[in-house]
Amino acid sequence: MATTPRSLEIEVLTNAGDLTRWLTDQEKKQLPFANALALTRTAQASQRRVRESLPRNFKIRNKGLPKAAVRHEPAEKRDWPRQESAVFIPARFRFLADHEAGVIRKPTRGHRLAIPRAIKRTARGKIPASKTPSKVRDRKNTYVTDGPFAEIRRRVRKNAKDRRSILYLLRRRVKIKPALDMNLTVATWVTQTHRREFRKAWKQALGKPRYKRALTRRAARL
């Protein structure tokens, strides 16, 4: 199975190998299952909290963005004793991951970044093809100012209903401030939920019919 490219990943893991020293043979067989289940459930809880925080920290136009941009990968029983689960942002949502540590964005093409201002987006938050900087700049009623704080402006009539004149800000670089707090959110929920989830998963593992039959046979031998 192909691995999804990621731009930001936070792992939820434990090194539980030492626990096997005092466990019985049957319990050892159930421990990888219980730990993988606990790690996965902890990652899922952390994922939900990160998704819930996005509308509070950002103006989300696309309501489906939190679900699509914040994913999790379950822990696998076969990876014992080095199991891990991850909460991550796929590479195609790198623009969101930039808000975790903060970055300086520079243009990949051309000399300046175009930051939309009085541009009406689609319902999904995208800029229509007819309103991209190159399309808008070529219109007769627009012009570009010079200097370090250049702008794409439009000429506004006195009786115009929309009086906004700045369509795009043109900047050589833009500083993105840290605002996502994904690492803090995941770390907090790991601390609060992993132990509880492990106890629940451990009880579930010990309640498996196969394990109960083993206990019955052991008691009969005694």
Summary of the structure (lengths in Angstrom):
residues: 222
radius of gyration: 26.3
end to end distance: 47.0
largest distance: 96.3
contacts: 585
relative contact order: 0.19
helix: 47%
strand: 19%
